[in-house]
């Protein structure tokens, strides 16, 4: 997909504050953070949304969640939230699957 902003970030055509990268995933800070720590985990392979996933994506999805946990701990979070918006009706704005990982504020701990 040539017009996907996340694919452009993977190709380094668009800058991002990258906090982790390996062969499968790229992790970068959200440009509109909703908490003290807020980053996105994306696979380097373009998949539009969780709605497109099936059993063949189990390993990738599991790796993304564990990566989120590990990076949250590295960023000093003792607890955190994850969010996956799926489809336009689910609030997805960028149609490349991604997991939001965020936390660090006292207000979220009280909700």
Rosetta blueprint (number, residue, H / E / L):
1 X L
2 X L
3 X L
4 X L
5 X H
6 X H
7 X H
8 X H
9 X H
10 X H
11 X L
12 X L
13 X L
14 X L
15 X L
16 X L
17 X L
18 X E
19 X E
20 X E
21 X E
22 X L
23 X L
24 X L
25 X E
26 X E
27 X E
28 X E
29 X E
30 X L
31 X L
32 X L
33 X L
34 X L
35 X L
36 X L
37 X E
38 X E
39 X E
40 X E
41 X E
42 X E
43 X E
44 X L
45 X L
46 X L
47 X L
48 X L
49 X L
50 X H
51 X H
52 X H
53 X L
54 X L
55 X H
56 X H
57 X H
58 X H
59 X H
60 X H
61 X H
62 X H
63 X H
64 X H
65 X H
66 X H
67 X H
68 X H
69 X H
70 X H
71 X H
72 X H
73 X H
74 X H
75 X L
76 X L
77 X L
78 X L
79 X L
80 X L
81 X E
82 X E
83 X E
84 X L
85 X L
86 X L
87 X L
88 X H
89 X H
90 X H
91 X L
92 X L
93 X L
94 X L
95 X L
96 X L
97 X L
98 X E
99 X E
100 X E
101 X E
102 X E
103 X E
104 X L
105 X L
106 X H
107 X H
108 X H
109 X H
110 X L
111 X L
